[in-house]
Amino acid sequence: MAHTLEELVNKQHTADAAHARVKELRDAYGPGAKDDGWTAEQTATYTAAWNVWREHAQEVQAAVTAHAKDEGTSRYEVESAVKKKARHPEPETAAA
């Protein structure tokens, strides 16, 4: 399935949000091996969030690979463009 650059950017946003959730949980729970570690509920919550992030990241990678192949361009160039646009968007200019 061909993806537009905008679709790839949206997928990257979703993966980035899932990763932010994993980092948020890690910061809130602290190191898992510290003191008594995490509760079973914390472990389950973190594991579920990590799996969601992994799935979204895999989707992005597969879509980037397919897009690069379809466009006959470098996978690296596509991934760089997607990450740049997703993480460092150009500021919108006011219409004159």
C-alpha positions as CSV (number, residue, x, y, z in Angstrom):
1,M,0.0,0.0,0.0
2,A,1.4,3.3,-1.0
3,H,1.5,6.0,1.6
4,T,1.9,9.8,1.1
5,L,4.5,11.7,3.1
6,E,1.7,13.2,5.2
7,E,0.4,9.7,6.1
8,L,3.9,8.6,7.1
9,V,4.2,11.8,9.2
10,N,0.9,11.0,10.9
11,K,2.1,7.4,11.6
12,Q,5.3,8.8,13.1
13,H,3.3,11.2,15.3
14,T,1.4,8.2,16.6
15,A,4.6,6.2,17.3
16,D,6.2,9.3,19.0
17,A,3.1,9.7,21.2
18,A,3.3,6.0,22.2
19,H,7.0,6.4,23.0
20,A,6.2,9.5,25.1
21,R,3.8,7.4,27.1
22,V,6.4,4.7,27.7
23,K,8.9,7.4,28.9
24,E,6.2,9.0,31.1
25,L,5.5,5.6,32.8
26,R,9.2,4.9,33.3
27,D,9.7,8.3,34.9
28,A,6.6,7.8,37.1
29,Y,7.5,4.3,38.2
30,G,11.2,4.6,38.5
31,P,13.6,1.9,37.6
32,G,12.0,-1.5,37.7
33,A,14.9,-3.2,39.5
34,K,15.1,-0.4,42.2
35,D,14.0,-1.3,45.7
36,D,11.0,-3.5,45.5
37,G,10.6,-3.0,41.8
38,W,7.2,-2.4,40.2
39,T,3.9,-3.8,41.2
40,A,2.2,-6.4,38.9
41,E,-0.2,-3.6,37.8
42,Q,2.7,-1.2,37.0
43,T,4.5,-4.0,35.1
44,A,1.4,-4.8,33.1
45,T,0.7,-1.2,32.3
46,Y,4.3,-0.5,31.2
47,T,4.4,-3.7,29.1
48,A,1.2,-2.8,27.3
49,A,2.4,0.7,26.6
50,W,5.7,-0.6,25.4
51,N,4.0,-3.1,23.1
52,V,1.8,-0.4,21.6
53,W,4.9,1.7,20.9
54,R,6.7,-1.2,19.3
55,E,3.7,-2.0,17.1
56,H,3.4,1.7,15.9
57,A,7.2,1.9,15.4
58,Q,7.1,-1.3,13.3
59,E,4.2,0.1,11.2
60,V,6.2,3.3,10.5
61,Q,9.3,1.4,9.5
62,A,7.3,-0.9,7.2
63,A,5.5,2.0,5.6
64,V,8.7,4.0,5.1
65,T,10.3,1.0,3.5
66,A,7.3,0.5,1.2
67,H,7.2,4.2,0.3
68,A,10.9,4.3,-0.6
69,K,10.6,1.2,-2.7
70,D,7.5,2.5,-4.5
71,E,9.1,5.9,-5.1
72,G,12.5,4.4,-6.1
73,T,14.3,6.5,-3.5
74,S,16.5,5.8,-0.5
75,R,14.8,4.5,2.6
76,Y,17.1,6.7,4.6
77,E,16.0,9.8,2.8
78,V,12.3,9.0,3.3
79,E,12.8,8.2,7.0
80,S,14.8,11.4,7.5
81,A,12.1,13.5,5.8
82,V,9.4,11.9,7.8
83,K,11.1,12.4,11.1
84,K,12.1,16.0,10.3
85,K,8.6,16.9,9.3
86,A,7.1,15.1,12.3
87,R,9.4,16.4,14.9
88,H,10.6,19.7,13.5
89,P,7.7,21.1,11.4
90,E,8.1,24.2,9.4
91,P,6.4,27.1,11.0
92,E,3.2,28.1,9.3
93,T,3.3,31.5,7.6
94,A,0.4,33.9,7.7
95,A,-1.4,34.4,4.4
96,A,-0.6,37.8,2.9
